[in-house]
Amino acid sequence: MNTYLVGGAVRDKLLKLPIKDKDWVVTGANPEDMLKQGFIAVGKDFPVFLHPKTHEEYALARTERKTAAGYHGFQFHADNKVTLEEDVKRRDLTINALAEDQDGNLLDYVNGQADLDKRILRHVSPAFAEDPVRILRIARFAARFTPLGFTIADETMQLMREMVKNGEINALVPERVWQEMSRALAEPSPDVFIETLRECGALKILFPEIDRLFGVPQPKEYHPEIDTGVHTMMVLQQACLLTDDPMVRFAALTHDLGKGTTKKEILPHHYGHEERGYFLVKKLCKRYKIPNQYRQLAEITARHHTRVHRAFEVKPKTLLKAFNLTDAFRKPERFQQFLLVCIADSHGRTGYEDYDYKQAPFLANLRNKVASVDVQEIIKDGFENQQISEELHRRRLKVIKEHT
C-alpha cells in the first residue's frame, strides 16, 4: 500500500501558491484494507475515504469508462492492481495530473511540469471530451490562472468546441453549472470564465442572456466602448477591483441583461432595459437554482442601478422612492453591495476607469441620515396605525430635502 499527494496541492506547491486542500491517491489497497486502518468511507460512486485524524481525502487509484451521455455516465474500476499512472491519466489537465510520493519526489506521467513552466492549460487525453463538466472547470481554471500568464492550449480549446457541437454540454444539470460558476466568481478574473465559455460556444447554450449582449451597441457618448458585452466584462473587472464578494460580482455580470433584448429599431438606445433585465435575472436564477441572496441583489441592481446614476438629477421624493424600492433601510448591507455594483458600472467604461463617482457616497451618507428617523419617537408622539407610516414618510422626506 502506497499513498501519493496528487492534483492541486502538487500544482500549487510548484507554483509557490498557498495549498488549500490535500488529496491523496492510494495504490495497492482495497476498501477493506482502508477500513481496517481506521479510514472512514465517504465515496458514493467510487472508493473515497477520510483519514481518521487529518480528515483529508484518500481515494483508491481508479480507472473509468464512459457508458452513457453526460457527466454521470461513467463506470469506475478501483482495486489494488490499478497503478498511479493509470489513475492520473484519467484526470482533466496535465497540471492537475502531477503527483508526489512519500519522499517528496515528483511523479509526472503526462508532461504536467512542462506545461506548468510554459503556463499552458492542456487536457491530458481525448477522454477529456467524455465529461462536459470539464468545460466549466477549465474555464474556471483560466479565471484563476490567467493573471499568472496561463493560456488554454489551442488543441484543448478545439476539443471543447467539438464537445459543445456534439451536444455534450446539454447534459449538465443546473446545480453543477451554478457550482462551477459561483466558484469562478470568486477567482481573480471571472470575466475570463465568461470569455472562455463564449470562445468555445458554451456561453450561448448555458447563458444565452449574457451571450447575446456581445455585439449590441450603446450610445457612444456614454459608452465609448460601445459594445454591451465588452462593457459587461469591464464592469465585472471593476467589481473585482472593488470587492471579492461573489454576490456583487454576479450582480455586476447580470446588471444589463435587458440590453440584449432591445428592439433593433431603437438601438443604440435601451429604453426600459432595467425592467426587462429584472425579469431576465429572475428567469436565469430560477433556471440554475441560484441562492436567494444572489438573486435578490442581482434583481434590484438590474431594476434600479440607473436610479443611482441619476441621484443628482431627481427630486427628494424620487430619492426616497429609490431607498424604499431597494429596501435600503431594512437591509443596509445589501444596499452597500448594490452601490458597489453601481460604482463598477460607472467605472466599467473606456476612459472612465478612475471617474469620481460621487453618487454612491452621497446616497450612502443620505441613507444613514434618513435611517436615523426613529419610528418609536413617532409612536410616542401619538401617531397610530396608518398615520405612523405616513408620518415616517414625511419625516424621511424632510431629512432628504435638508441634505439635497
N, C-alpha and C positions, 0 to 999 in steps of 0.2 A: 504494500500500500504506500503510495507516494502522493504528496499534496503539492500543488503549484499555485502561486499567485497569478491571476490572469486578468486580461482585459484592461479596463480603465485605470486601475491602480498602477499597473506597469507603465501604461502610456503616460499618465500624468507624472509619474516619478521621473521618467526620462525627459519630460518637458519642464521639469522643476516646478510643477504646479502642486497646490495642496491636494492631498489624497483624501477624498471624502468617504468612500466605501471600499472595502476589500472583498473581492470574490475569489473563491478558490475552486480548483478542479482536483478531483481525487481519481487516481488510476489504481488498478489492481485491487479493487474492493467491490463488494456488492452491498445492497441495502442492509442485509443482516449484519455485516461487518461494522457498518456505521452505527447501527443501533446498539450493538454490543459495547461500543466505546462511548456511549452516552450522548451521541448526536440525536437531535430531535428532527423527525421527518416533517417537512412542511410542503414539499412539492406535490402538485396535483397531477400535472401532465408527465413529469419525469422526476427522477430522484434528486431532490434538493434537501439539505439538512442544515440545521443551525448548530453551531459549535456550542457545547454545553456551558462554556464560560464566556467567550467573546461575543457569542450570538452572531458571528459573521456567517455568511452563506458558503456552504461547501456542496458542490454538485458533482455527482459521479460523471466521469467522462462519458460522452454520448455521441451518437450519430443520429441523423434524422433523414426521413424520406418523405417527399411530397406525395400526398394521397388524394387531395381534393383542393378546390379553389379556396382562395382566402388565406388568412394567416393562422386559422385554426386547423387547416388541412395538412397536418403533419403526423407522421408516426415516428416515435423516438425509440432508440435502442440504447440501453446502458447496461453494461456488465463489466466484470473485472478484466476483460480482454480488450476493451476499447482503449486506444492509446491517446496520449495528449495531442499528438499531431492530428489524429482523426477528429478530435474534439475541436481544436482551434480552426480547422479548415472549414467548419460549418458556420463560422462567425461572419458578421457583416463586412467590416472594414479591416484592412490589413493592420492599421494602427491599433485596432481593438483585439487583434489576434496574437499579441505578444504574451509571453509567459515568463515566469521566473521560478527557478527551483528553490529548494530549501536552503541552498548555499548562496543564493543571490545571483546565480548565473542566468543570463538572459537566454531564452529559447525562442528562436524566430524561424518559423517554418514557411512564412509567406512573404518575406521581404518587408515586414512591417517597419523595421527600424529605418530602412532606406526611404520609405515613404514618409516616415516621421521627420527625417532630416530634410527631405525635399518639400515638406509641408503639403502633402497630397492626400486627399481623401479618396481611397481606391477600394473597390469591392474585392473580396477575397477570391470568389469563384462565381461561375454562372448561376450557382444556387442562390445567389443574392436575389435573383428575379422571382424566386418562389414565394417570397414574403413581402407583401405590399407595405407593411409597417416600416420596412427598411427605407422606403422613400421618405417617410416622415422623419425617421431617425437621422438619415444623412443630411436632410435639410436642417435639423436641429443641431447636428454637429457642426455644420457650416456656420450656423448662427453663433456657435460658441468659439470656433477656432479661426474664423476669418480675420479677426483682429490680430491673430498671431501669424498671419500670412498664408493660411491654408487655402487651397482651392480644390475643387472637385475634378477628378480625372475625367478627361473627355470620354473615355470608353464607359466610365461609370454613369455619366450623365446620359449618354446614348442608351445605355441599358435601362435607365429609369424612364426615358421617353418610350421605349418599347413596352415596358411594363404598363404604363398608362394607356398606350394604344391598344394593348391586349386586354384591357378591362380589369386587370388585377386589382387596381385601386378601388374599384366599385365594391369590393368585398369587405372594406374596412367598416367596423362598427363605430357609431358616434362616440362612444366613451373613449375608444383608443385614439381617435383623431384629436379629441379635446385634450387628452392626457399629454400627447406629444406637443400640441400647440401651446398649452399652458406652460410646459417646461421650456419651450422655445422662447416664450415671452420673458422668461427670467434670465435668458442668456444675454451676453453683451450686445449682440447685433440681431435682434429678432426680425429686422427688416430683411436680412439675408435669408431667413427661413421662408419668408413670403416670396422673395425673388427666386429662390431655388425651386420652389413648387411651381412658380409661374414658368420658369425656364423648361421644366420637364413636362409641362402640360397638366399637372395635377391640380393647380390652383383653380382652373375653370370648372373642374369637376367637384372639388371639395368645398371651395369658397367662391362660387361664381359672383357673389355680391362684391367681393374685393377685386376679382379678376377684371370685371367689366369697367372698373374705374380707369384703367390704363387706356390712354388714347382719347379720353373725354376732356375737351378743352374748358378752361376757365378764363374769366376776364384778365387780360394781361396786366392791366393797371394795378390789380390787387394780387395777382399771382403770376409773377414773371416766369415761373417755371411752367406755366400754362397747363400741363398735363395733370389731371386729378390723381392718377395713380402715383406719379412722381411726387406730388405734394403729400399724399398719404404716407409714403415711405419717409419723406423728410420730417413729417410730424412725428412719426414713430421714432425716428432717430433722435429728435429733440426731446421727446418724452423720456428716452433712455438717459439723456444727459441730466434730466431733472430728478429722476427717481428710479429706483429698482423695483417699484411696486408694479406687479404684473397686471393688476386691475386698471391702473392708469394707462399702461401701455396698450391694453386691449381696447380701452375706450378711445385712445388716440388712433388705433388702427381702423376702428369702425365709425369714426365720428362723421364721415362724409359719404356713407354708403348711398344716401339718397341721390347724390350727383350721378350715380351710374344709371339712373332711370329717368333722367331729364329728357324731355322730348327734344329731338334734334332741331326743330324749328325755332327754339328759343335759346339754343346754345350761342355763345359761351356762358350765358346767364343760367342760374339754377334756382329760380323762384320756387319756394316751397320744398326745397330738398331736405329741410330739417324734419318735417313731418313724415315724408317718405322714408327717410333714413331711420326714424324711430321704429317704424313697422318692420323694416328690413332687419334691424338689430334684434328685435323681438323674435322674428322668424328664425334667424340664424342661431340664436341662443337656445331656442326650443329644439331645433334640429340636432344640435350637438349636446343637449342637456347641460349647458354651461351654468355654473353656480349662480344663484340669485344675486350675490354681491357684484359679480362681474356684469351681469345683465342690467341691473338697476343703474349702475354708474354709466354704462355704455348708452343706455336708453336716454337718461337725462342729458348726457353730453350731445348725442345726436340731435335731440329735440331743442336744446336750449343754448348751445355754445355761441350762436350768433347774438343772443341777448347780452352776453358778457362783452362781446366785441363792441356793442353799441351802448355800453354803460354810460358814456358821457354825452350821449345824444338824446336820451329819453327822459320822460318826466318822472318825478318821485314815485307816483303810483305805479308806473311800469316797473321801476326797480323793486318795489315791494312785491309786485306780482311775480317777478323773477325769483325772488327769495322763496316765496311760497311754492311756486311750481317745482323748484329744485329741492324743496324740503330742507332749506338751509338752516333753519332754527332747530329742528329736531335732530338733524344729522350733520353737525358741523364738520366732522372728519371727512365725510363723503363730499361735502361742499368744497373742502380744500383740495381733494383729489380732482374734482371737476374743474377747479380753477387751474390746476396744473396742466390739464389737457388743453385748456384754452390758451395758456401760455405757449405750449408746444405747437398748437395750431397756428398761432401768430408767428412764431419763430420758424415754422416749417415752410418757409417761402424763400426763394432765391433772393439774397440780399437783405433779408430781414432776420437773419440768424441771431443778431445781437440787438434787435429792436427793443427799446424800453417800453415794454407792455404794461402800462400803468393801470389798466382796468382791473387786473387781478388783485393787487394790493389794495386798491381803492375799495373794491367790493368786499374783500376780506375784512378790512377795518370797519366798513359801514355795517356789515352783517353783525359784527361783535357789538357795535353801539346799539343797533336796533334790538339785538337779542337781550340787552340789559333791561328792557322794559319788563317789569315784574307783574305777572298775572295776579299774584297774591295781593299786591297793592290795589289792583283794580277791584278785586273781591272785597277787600277791606273798605274801599270807598263806597261800597253799597251796590255795585252793579251785579246783576244776576243773569243767569242763563244766556239768552241770545245777546243781551246787552254787553256781556263780558267780551264776546268775540268782536262785536262792533267797536267797543272802546279800545280793545287791544290793537285792532287795525288802525284806529285813529291815532293812537299814541305812537305806534311804529311809524306811521306815515309822517308824523310830526318830526320825529328824530331824523328821518331821511331828508326832509326839507331843510332842517337845520344844518345838515352837513353836506349839502349839494349846492 
